[in-house]
């Protein structure tokens, strides 16, 4: 009896070792690449946090972070202003994925409405809210800011069409990246 128990114990130990080694031998996912721990930022009053809305134009990758529609009046450090229709604010993250500087030009970025119109940013709102007109986004740099639009009427917003600058050697402007908005 004793040899049988010893063989049983040895068999159980061998099975346990084999079971423990299986995950190590199987094809497992590699560890994900490390990422920066960027401090979270609170969503502003009335703003909707947006996730998973990204597009790319040339070397600039755009992610819509936040969205607010229906703002009737804005206040700044030096002025206040009522909208002609309603202000729409789009919080944007721009990341340069290239090796050279990309120039972000606010005035090229358009807001699309369901009636097929494309709206350019509102100059007064952009200035009152102290947002950039043009921004040099260096290689591997990221920048976060707002785009402001004054949209007439109640036409629903469809999305944004965002443009990077031509990469070195390009002979024309890059196509825009369209990102849907809620």
Secondary structure as the mmCIF struct_conf table of DSSP 4:
data_model
#
loop_
_struct_conf.conf_type_id
_struct_conf.id
_struct_conf.beg_label_comp_id
_struct_conf.beg_label_asym_id
_struct_conf.beg_label_seq_id
_struct_conf.end_label_comp_id
_struct_conf.end_label_asym_id
_struct_conf.end_label_seq_id
HELX_RH_AL_P HELX_RH_AL_P1 UNK A 2 UNK A 25
BEND BEND1 UNK A 26 UNK A 26
HELX_LH_PP_P HELX_LH_PP_P1 UNK A 29 UNK A 34
HELX_LH_PP_P HELX_LH_PP_P2 UNK A 38 UNK A 40
HELX_LH_PP_P HELX_LH_PP_P3 UNK A 42 UNK A 44
TURN_TY1_P TURN_TY1_P1 UNK A 45 UNK A 46
HELX_LH_PP_P HELX_LH_PP_P4 UNK A 47 UNK A 47
STRN STRN1 UNK A 48 UNK A 49
BEND BEND2 UNK A 52 UNK A 52
STRN STRN2 UNK A 54 UNK A 57
TURN_TY1_P TURN_TY1_P2 UNK A 58 UNK A 59
STRN STRN3 UNK A 60 UNK A 75
BEND BEND3 UNK A 77 UNK A 78
STRN STRN4 UNK A 80 UNK A 96
BEND BEND4 UNK A 98 UNK A 100
STRN STRN5 UNK A 102 UNK A 105
HELX_RH_3T_P HELX_RH_3T_P1 UNK A 106 UNK A 108
STRN STRN6 UNK A 110 UNK A 113
TURN_TY1_P TURN_TY1_P3 UNK A 114 UNK A 115
BEND BEND5 UNK A 116 UNK A 116
STRN STRN7 UNK A 118 UNK A 120
HELX_LH_PP_P HELX_LH_PP_P5 UNK A 121 UNK A 122
HELX_RH_AL_P HELX_RH_AL_P2 UNK A 123 UNK A 128
TURN_TY1_P TURN_TY1_P4 UNK A 129 UNK A 130
BEND BEND6 UNK A 133 UNK A 133
STRN STRN8 UNK A 134 UNK A 137
TURN_TY1_P TURN_TY1_P5 UNK A 139 UNK A 140
STRN STRN9 UNK A 142 UNK A 151
TURN_TY1_P TURN_TY1_P6 UNK A 153 UNK A 154
HELX_LH_PP_P HELX_LH_PP_P6 UNK A 155 UNK A 156
STRN STRN10 UNK A 157 UNK A 162
HELX_LH_PP_P HELX_LH_PP_P7 UNK A 165 UNK A 167
TURN_TY1_P TURN_TY1_P7 UNK A 168 UNK A 169
BEND BEND7 UNK A 171 UNK A 172
HELX_LH_PP_P HELX_LH_PP_P8 UNK A 173 UNK A 176
STRN STRN11 UNK A 177 UNK A 180
#
